[in-house]
């Protein structure tokens, strides 16, 4: 006796919802990912026993960051060369010729003294009058 088999239904997996979920996950990971900036210099500020906090009303200011090796960064952008001419060119470009803009020098505690003097010299040659040096408050001796 020969039995007739039932015809099998063709089973298909619908991939459209799977693709939608993958794109939503991709969008979620792109939005929630944080990127680190590798151009920032790590600076360990020197200590000072007295000082005044900067005014928060300053709208535009120039911040020169000097790391422990004497490399310069201006407003978060690292300079290619660490010499007086390139620092002066960057300061003049960033300030737009306005030497009344306040300038802040943040140097690492182990920075060579010459690097700080070079930054101050560049500011002086360009006519910047408002100059600050960033420090942290000294801890009292136990």
N, C-alpha and C positions, 0 to 999 in steps of 0.2 A: 504494500500500500504506500502510495506516494502522497505525502502531505505537502500542501502548498504553504510556503513560507509567506509571512506578511512582508510587504515591501518596507524596507527601513527608510525612515525619514532622514534626510540629509541635515546633520546638525552643524550649524554655523555659529561662530562666536562673533558677536557684533563688537568691533574695535573702536567705534566712535566714542562711546563713553569712557573707555580706557584712555584714549588720546586726550580727551578733555581733562581727565584727572591728572594726567602727566603734565599737561601745560599749566594747570593751576598750581601743582606742586613746584614746578620750575619758577613760576612767577613768585610764589611765596619765598623760595630760597633766594631769588635775586633781590627781592625787597628787603629781606631781613639780614642779608649779609653785610657785615661791616668790613671796610677796607682800611688797612693801616697805611699811613703815609711814611714811606721810607726816607723822604727827604728831610725830615725833621732831625735836628741835632739834639743829642741828650746833653743837658747842661746841669751840673751840680753847682748851685749858686754859692758864693762865699757868704760868710756871716758878718754882720755889723751890729754893734751895740746900740746905735741910735739911727734913726732915719724917719722919713715921712712917707706915708702911703701916697701913690700917685693920684691925681685928680681923675675922677671917673668921667668928667665932662669932655675930655679930649675926644674929638671925633676921629681925626686922622693923626696917626703918629708912625714914626719909623722905628722898627725894632731890629737892632743888630744883635744877632746871637753868635757867640764865639764858643766853640767847643774846646775840649781839653787839648787838642792838637793844634789849635789856632785857625781852624777853618771857619769862614764867615757864612752867615745866612741872613738875608734881609727880608723881613716880613714873611718868614716861612719858606723862602726860596733860597736854596743853597747856591753860593757863588762858585763858579768853576775855578777861579784863581784866588788865592789868598794874599793879594798884594794891595798896595795903596791905590794904584790907578784903577783897578777893577772895582774896588769898594767905592771910590769916589764916583765912578761912572754909574754904578748901580744906585747910589744915594741920590745923585742928581736926576736920574731917570725916574726913580720912584717918587721923589718929592715934586717933580715937575718944575724945578727951579725955585720953589717956595721954601726959603730957608727959615721961615718962622714956624714950621712944623716941628713939634717936639720930637726929640730922638731919645730912645732908650737903648742902652748897651747892657746886654745880659751875657756875662762871661762866666764860664765854668771856673770853679775855685782853683783848678790846676792849670788854667790857661797861662801860657807864657805872657809875662808883663808886656812884651813888645807887641803882641797882638791887640791888646787893649789900647795901648798908646797909638797904634796905627789907626784904629777905629776913631779915637778921639782926634787924631791929626786930620783924618779925612773930614770929619764933621767941622773942625775949625777952619780948614781951607775952603770949605763950601759955605761958611758963614752961619752954621747952625748955632743958635744961642741957647736954646732950651735943651740941655743935655742931662740925662739921668743915668745912673749906674744902678742896676738891680742887684739887691742882696736879700738874704733872708735874716730874720731876727736871731741874734745869738742866744744860745741857751745859757742860762745862769750856771756858773760853776758850782758843783755840789760841795 
